[in-house]
Amino acid sequence: MPQSLARMPVHLIFSTKNRLRSIPDDLRDQLHRYAAGIINNHGCHSLLINSVEDHIHVLFDLGRTVTLSKMVQEVKTATSAWIKTKGPQHRLFAWQSGYAGFAVSPGDIRSISDYISGQREHHRRESFQEEYRRFLTEYGIDFDELYVWD
């Protein structure tokens, strides 16, 4: 086969450093567009990005020539630097050092998209920590509570 083809949808979640509520409403849409551009410029395809004050959800197709860890590093580094340019009140902005990435079946993209789109409403009932633990448990990922948060 002369052509290499792949489709690897990923649901990526990461939080602000110490889960500070530091993603401002007035920059949210710009942040999502900026992150989508980073993803698309690295050979991946951004499907949906949404955030609340303390964390972000990214649904994207991982490109066949980039690793998940490299894509996460690129998105977090670039968006953090970008937010810091938006005023002195954002000069200390930082993302947590870790992340969670989950493989998504193509048949589940719609339900994951609906979930990501409804973040503001969802987090009226469940904290980020509860949500994160739930995803880790649902996907069978062992974790140590001492090392999940920073």
N, C-alpha and C positions, 0 to 999 in steps of 0.2 A: 504494500500500500504506500504510494508516494506522498500522501498527505497525512499530517498529524492533526487529529480532531479530538476535542474534549469539551465536556460541559460539567463543571463542578461548582454548583451553587453553594455559597457559604453564607451563614448567618453569623456575623461578627458582633460581639458586644464588648465594650470597655467603658470604664468610668473615668471621671476626673480624679485627679490626685486627692486622696482622702475623702472622696465623694463630696467635695465641695460643690455647692450649687452655683457653678461659675460659667455655665453656658447661658449667655443672656438671650432673651427672647428676640431682641432687635438684631442679633447676628445669626440666629439659628438657620434661617433659609440660606443665607450666604455661606455659612459653614457647610451645610449639606451640599450645596453646589460645588464649593471648593474641593471638598473631599471626593465628590463624584469625579471631578476633573482629574485628581491625582490617580484615582483608581483606573479610569479610562486611559490615561496616558501611560500606564504601566502594563497595557495589554490585557486588562481585565474589563469587565463590563458591569458598571454600577446599575443595580435594579431599583433599589429604594434605600434611602437614608432618612432616619428620624431620630430625634433626641429630645430629652427633657433636660432640666437644669444640671443633672449630675451624671448623665451617661448617654451613650449613643448606640444605636443599632444600625448595622450596615448589612444590606443584602446585596450580594454581588456574585458574578460568575468569575471564579478564579481563572486567570489565564493559564495556558498550558506551559508557559516559560517562566513563571514566577512562583515562589513559594509563599505560603500563607504568612509565615513570620516576616518575610521581606515586605510583603504588601502592607501588613499591619505597621511595621516600622516606618514605611514611607508615609502612610496616611497620618499616623500620630505625630511624627516629626514635622511634617509640612503644615498640618492644621494647627498645631500648637504654636509654631512660629507665626502663622498667619493671624491667629487670635491676638497674639501679643502686639501686633502692629495696629490694633484697633483702639488703642487708647491706653493711657497710663494705668487705668483701673484693671487692665488685663495683663499687666507685665509679669505677674507671677503665675499665670495660667499654666497648668500641666495636666497631662493624662496620667492615670495609674500606670505602673510599669507592666502589668499583665493584661491579658485579654482572654476571651473565650471565643472559639470558632467552632461552628457546628455545620456538618455537611447537611444539605437540604435536598431531599428528593425532588426532582422536577415537578412531580405531582403535588407537592406540598408548598410550592412557591406562593400560591394564592393565599393560603391560610397564614403563612409566615408574614406575607406582605400586609394582610389585614391586621395581624397582631402588631407589627411594627408601626403601622399607620395610627393605631389607637393608643399609643404610648401615654399621652397626657391623661386620658380617661382611665387607662389601666392602672397607672400609678396613684390614683386616688384610693385604690384598694390594696395595693401591694408595694412595699418598698423595693428599692433597687436590690438590696441585699437578699431579700426574700425571692425576688425574681431570679437573680443570678444563681442562688443555691438550687432553686427549682430546676432551672435549665441544666445545671451540672448533674443533678440527680437523675433527671429524665434521660439524659444522654449517657448515663453510666460512667461519669467521670469522677474518679476518686479525688478528693481534695482535702487539704488540711486547713482548717479555719484560720490558723495562725499565719498562713502564707497567702491567703486569697486577697486580703485587703491591704492597701497601703495608702 
